[in-house]
Amino acid sequence: MNTQKRQELKIRRAEAEAMGGAAAVEKQKKGGKLTARERLAELFDKDSFVETGAHVRHRSTDFGLDKKVIPADGVVTGFGAIAGRKVAAFAQDFTSSGGSLGEMHAAKITKIMDFALAAGIPLIGINDSGGARIQEGIKALAGYGEIFLRNTRASGVIPQISVILGPCAGGAVYSPALTDFVFTVDKVSKMFITGPEVIKTVLGEEISMEDLGGALVQNDTSGNAHFFASTEKECFAQVRELLSYLSDVPAPSAGASAEISGIVPADPKKPYDVRDLIAAVADGGKFLEVQKHFAANIVVGFARLDGKSVGVIANQPKVLAGVLDVDSSDKAARFIRFCDAFGIPLVTLVDMPGYLPGVDQEHAGVIRHGAKMLYAYSEATVAKLTVILRKAYGGGYIAMCSRHLGADFVFAYPTAEIAVMGPLGAANIIFKKEIESSADPEKTRQEKMKEYADKFASPYVAAALGYVDDVIYPEETREKLIAALSTLKNKKTAPSPRPRKHGNIPL
């Protein structure tokens, strides 16, 4: 190769690597943010990332764009390895024209999306963009539509992960919303449809960017995000940890790290943290919780049992007694469907008194939202294991992956209470007259509560009917689950007697 051609390539590579220039890069770093290429280097295994499309340029000439050079058209795309596993990615470059999305910017993203889908590898998108490139008009809008289409086609086929490391505004936020998991960083991530200026103009309300669509708001209030980190480095560590649970290669088995006996109190009114139980059962006590800050009355996340990944869904008695409501139903249903799509067995831990009562919940559509969980569990064909710890009342008993929704194995602790309602409510209804006419109403109430519990709520009643496979000691939980998973590793589900395009989940 002649010297001139080599020199030309060197100059063009340097231009792309310079991104928006020294001043723009310095401004990015002063804001506590890494550059697009630094982010990819931090996320991927050392020297494994292969960039594609570095020489792509926009072809627009309106509003001065014919004189404007946007290196790599404001987005870095390529593929590499994370803990040895092949992954495709794109990272928007805010230093280059604010990472704005135009025709060729979108074309680079859709190309790497098509590549990831064809290769069957996870896709990670790092979002840091001012939005659509206004100078390109409808071509920018068309680019978003092409991305949304591919997000949808890839859903359930390859894992899609969004990392919000800057603004992600307007129509742009719908791509992350269509992906499986959204990661955010405190004081860095911003997600919103309409900004503070628009809200002030239209509604006359003052609101800060952080309060409108900051990382904590998206994790705690809206539930749009799944992970919250304090720094970009911590965020990338979370992404790598999540990918480890989605790997096809089992991890080395690690025994349980804690004593399980005594975690679940015998007193049904006494709260406890169900995450302590999960840690006592999981390999090495490790549990990656998803949407930790949202709908905390239910806990979902990933763990390993004998080296194999499982998805855990558990009522949280320390928050609202672990009841199901609108948000917790949505949270659990979506997680269940993700696990089912990617062949990850489900482990459900049950301890809840039912659905949250109240006019607000009824008007918010708890019927519709609660039905999502019923649909998700019923639809799932992966191995489904359920452990009833204490309370399992009414419709909540059914919704938490009961035998009647297709659970493969159902275990119960001796403390389990499985009934239409709790003994107190049942006694007050069934034995109302006897209690009221009694010389000692409270004593009679206690006696009737025990009578009801022994006759209807005991786990042995459900076991006698075949709805519970075994009543177990807490310390047997891990070994029972591992044995059941091993038995179900080749589980097959009979096809529907009539073919269908897809079901109609109650959205």
N, C-alpha and C positions, 0 to 999 in steps of 0.2 A: 504494500500500500504506500502511495507516495506521501511525502511529508505534508503537503498542503491539505490532503483529505483527512489525514490524522489530526492535524491542527484544527480543522473545521469541526470535527466531532468533539474534540476537547473543549472548544469554545461553547458549543451547543450544550454539552453536559454541564459545564460550569454555569451557564445561564439558567438551566433548569434547577440546579442545586442551590443557586442564589435565591430562588423563590422571589418574593416581592422586593428584595433588596435589603441592604444592611440596616437601613433605618426602620423598615417595617418589621424585620426580624427582631430588632432590639426592642421595639414597642411591644411585640408579642411576648417577649420574655419578661419585660418589666411588668406586664400584667399577670405574671405568674404562670404563663402558659408555655408549653413546649411547642416547637414547630412541627409541621406535619411529618417530616422525615424523622425527626427526633422521637416522635410518638411511636412511629412504626418500629424504629430501632429498639425502643424500650419494650415494646410488646412482643416482638418476634425473637426467636433464638438468634444468637449472635451471627451476623453476616449471612443469614438465611433468606432475607427478603430480596426478591427479584422484582424490580420495578418494570412496569410496562406502560407504554404511552407517554413517556417523558417528553417526546417531541411533538405531541398534539398541540395545535393552536386553533383558536377560534377563527371563523371565516366571516365575521360580521364587519360591516364598514360604516354603519350608522352611528351618529353621535360621537364621532371621533375614535371609534374602536379600530378603524383602519390604521391609526397611528399608535395604538396601544398594544404593547406586548404583555401577555399574561402567561408567565412560564408554566408549562404543563397544564395550561388553562385552569389553574387554581385547584387542582386535585391530583393527589399521588395515588396511583393504583398499582396492584401487583399481588404476588403470592409468596409464601414462605412457610416456615415451620414454627410451631409453638409447642414446646416440649416434644419435639419430633413429629408432631402431627401437622399435615399439610392444611393450610388455611389461606383463603383469599381475603383481600382487604382493600379498602380505599380510605384515604384521609384527606379531607378538605383543607386547603391551605389558606388561612385567613390573611396571611401576609400578601397574597397575590389577588388584588382586586376584591378583597374581603371574602375570598372563597365563594364569590357569587356563582350561581349555577346558570350556565348558558347551554347552547346546543351541544358543543363538543365536550364540555365538562360533563354533561349528562351522558353523552355517548361513551365516555370513558368508564363511568360508573356502571352503565348497563352492560358494557362489554365484560367487565370483571364479574358482574353478577351472572351473566350467561356462562362464563367460564366456570365459576364455582358450582353452578347447578349441573353443568355437563360433567364436571370432575367428581361431583358428589362430596364436596368438602365444605366446611363451615365458611360463612361470610361475615366479616366484621366491617362495619362502617363507622368511621370517626367523623362526626359532624361538627363543623366549625365554620359557619357560613352566614353572611349577611342576607342570604335569600336569593331570589331570582335576579338574574342580571337584567335590569330594567331596559337597557339599551337593545336587548335582543327580543323584547316583546314576547309574542306568543311562542316563539321557539323555546324559550326558557320554560314556559308552562307545559309545553309538550314534553320537555325533558322530564319534568316531575311525573307526568302521567306514565311515561315509559318505565320509570323506576318503580312506581306503585304497582304497575302490572306485574313486574318481575318479582317484587316482594311477595305478591299474592301467589304467583305460580310456584315460587320456591318454598312457600309455607308448608311445613310438615314433611318436606323432602330433604332440605339441608337446614342445619341450625343457622339462624340469622341473629346477629348481635349488633346493637347500636350503642355507640359510646358518644355521649354529648359533651363536648369539650369546648364550648363557646356558645354563641347564639344558634338557635335552630327555630326559625320563626315562620309564621304563615303556613302555606301549604307544605313547606319542607318537613314540618313535624309529623306529617302523616306517614312518611317512610319509616321512621323509628317506631311509630305506633303499630305498624304492620309487622314488625319483626318480633322475635321471640323474647328478647331481653333487652332492657334499656339501662345503661350504666351512667351515673352522673357524679359530678365532683362539686363539692361545696364551693360557693362563690364563683364558680367557673361556668357551670351549665345553666343555660337559659332556654326554656321551651315555652312557646306561647303562640296562639293564633293571631291575636291582635295585641299590639304593644301598648305601653302606658300612655303614649301620646294619643293614640286612637281612642282609648278608653276615656281619656280626659276630654277629648273633643266631642265624642258622641254622648257620653254619659255624665260628663262633668265631674268625674271622680279622679282623685289623685291616688296613685299607687306606685310603689317602687318596682323596679324590674325584678328584684329578688323575691318580693312578696307575691308578685304576679306569677312568675314561672321559674323561680330558682330551684336548685336541686332538692332542698328539703321539702318545699311545697309539692314538687312532683312525686316525691317518695311518700310523704306523710299524708297529704290531703287528697290529691287527685288519683294517686295510684298509677300514674302513667309510667313511672320509673320503677325499676326492680332492685337496683343497687345504689348505695350512697357511699361515697368515699371522701376523705378529707383532702387528698392530693391526687394528682394524675398518676403518680407512681403506685399508690395504693389501689387505684382504679384498675390499672393494668394487671396487678397481681390478682385482683378479683376475677377479671376476665380469664386469666390463665387457669385459675382454680375451677371456674365453671366449666371450661373446656375439658378439664381432666375428668369430670363426671360424665361427660358426653362421649368419651372415648370408647371405642369398641374393645379395647384391651383392658381386661380386669387389672386392678391394682393389687399389689401383694396384700394378703389378708393381715389384719391386725386385730387382736382380741379386744373385747370390751374393756373400757378404761375405768369404769366406776361400778360400785355396788348398787344394784337396782332396788333391792328390798328397802322399803320405807319411803321411797320417793312419792308414791301415790298414797295419800292418807286414807284410812278406812272411813273417816267421817266425810260424807258426801258434800258437806258444806264448807269444808276446809280447802282453800285454793293451794295450788302449787304450780311450778313452772314445768310445763310438759317438755321443754327443751332439755331439762335435766334427765328425763327418761330417755329421750332420743339419744343423748350423748352416752348414756349407760348401755345402750343397745348397739350403737353404731361402731364400726371399726375405728379403733383409736380415739373414740369419743368425738370424731370430727363430723360436723354438720354445716353445710353451706345453706344458710337461710335465704330465701327469696322473698322480696317485698317485706322485709323485716319491719318497716315503719308504717305499713298500711294494713288496715283491718287486722289488728294484732290479736283479735279473738280467735283467729285460726293461724296456724303455723304451717308453712310449706317450705320445702327445700330438698337438697340432695344429701344422701349419706351412702355409705357402703356397708354391705353385709358380706363377710367372707370374701372381700375384694370386689364384689359386684355392685354397680351403682343401683340405687333405688330412689324413687321419689317418695317423700314422706308428707302426709297430710295429717295434721293433728289439731284437735280442739285445744285451746289454751285456757284452762280454768282460772288463771289469774287475771284474765281480762274479760269482763262481762260474763263470767262463768263459762266461757267457751261457747256461747250461743252462736247460731248461724244468723246472719242478717244479709242485707243487700250486698255490701262490699265484700264480706268474707266469702259469700257464695260465688261472686265473680272471680275473686282471687283464686279460690280453690279450683273452680271449673276450668279456668284457663291453664293452670299448672297441670291438672290431670290430663288435659288434652295434649299438652306438649309432651309429657312423658309417654303417653300412648302412641303419639306419632313417631317417636324415636325409640320405641321398644324398651322403655325403662319401667321395670315393675313398680307397682304402687303398694305402699305400706300405709295403712290408715289407723290412727290411734284415736279412739272414741271416748270422750268424756264431756257430755253436754246435755243441758236440760231441754233443748228444743230450739225453736226459732225465737228471735227477739220480738216480744209483743209491742204493740203500740200503733197509734194512728199514723205517725210519721213513716214507719216501716211499711205499713199497708199502702199508703199513698205513694211511696217511693217504688212500689212494685216488687215487694219481697216475694210474692207468688212467682212472678216471671223470673226474677233473679235466682230464687231458690231452685227453680226448675232446671237451671243451667247445670247445677251439680248433679241432679238426677240424670240428666242427659249425658253428661261427661262420663260419669261412672258406668252407666249402662252401655254406652258406646265403646268404652275401652276394652280392648282384647288382650292387653298384656296381663301378666300374672297380677292378681289382686289379693292382698292379704290384709285382714282386719283384726285388730285387737281391741276389745271393749274393756276399758280400764275401770270405769265407774258408771256414771249416768249415761243412758242411751234411751231417751224418752221420745215418744210420739213420732212425728214425721222426721225429726232429726235422726232417730235411730235408722230409719230407712235410708236417708240421704247420705249418711256417712259410710257408704260402701257395705251395706248389709248383704247377707246371702241373697236377698231378693233382687238386688241390683247386679248380681253376678260375681260376688266375691268367691274366690276359689277356696280359701280357707278362712274361717272365722274362729278366733280364740277369744276367751273371756277370762278375766281375773275373777277370783271368788268375790271381790267387792262389786262386781258388775250388777247394775240394776237395769233391766230391759223391760220396758212397759209403755203403755199408752201415755201415762203421766206419772209423776212422782207419787210416792205413797201418801204424802200429806194431802195433796190435792184430790187424789182418788178416794181417800178415806172420808174427806169432807163432803164428797158428792155421794158416794155409794152408801155411806153409813150416817148420813146427815141426821135423820130422825133419831137413830139410836144414840148418837152422841149428845144431841140436844136434850133428850129425855133422861139421860143418865144422871145419877146422883153425883158422879165425878166426871164431868165431860172431858177434861184433859186426859185423865187416866184411860177412859174409854177410847179417846182418839188415838192415843199411843198404841193401845192394844189392837185397834183396827188397822192402823198403819202397818204394824208388824204382820198381821194376818194377810193384808194385801201384798206386802212385799214377799212373804214366804210363798204365797199361792201364785202370784203372777210375775213379780219382778226378779225372782231368783234366776241366775244364769243357768241353773240346772233345768229350769222349765224350758228355756230356749234350746238347751242341749238335748233334752228329751225329744223335742220336735225336729231335731236335725238342723236347726238354724245356727247353732254353735257347734263347731267340730270338737272342741275340747276346752275344758276349764283348766287353766294352768296357773302355776305360781309365777309371780313376777320375775323371779330369777331364771325361769325357763324361757323367757320371751325370745332372747337372741337365738338360742339353739332351735326353737320351734320355727322361727321365721327363716333361718338359714336352711333348715331341712325342707320346708315347704317350697322355697325358691329353687332349690336343687331339683325337686320333684317336677317343678313346672317349667324347667328351662326349655323344654321342647313343646310347650303348650301350643295347640292349634285350636282355632275357633271355627265352627261350622259356618259356611257362608249363608247369607240370607236366602230363604226359599224363593224370593223374588228379587231380581237385581234392581238397584236404584242408583241414581246419579249421585245424590248425597242426601243426608237428612236435613231437617230444618230446625236447628237448635233455637230455643226461645231467646233470641237476642234482645 
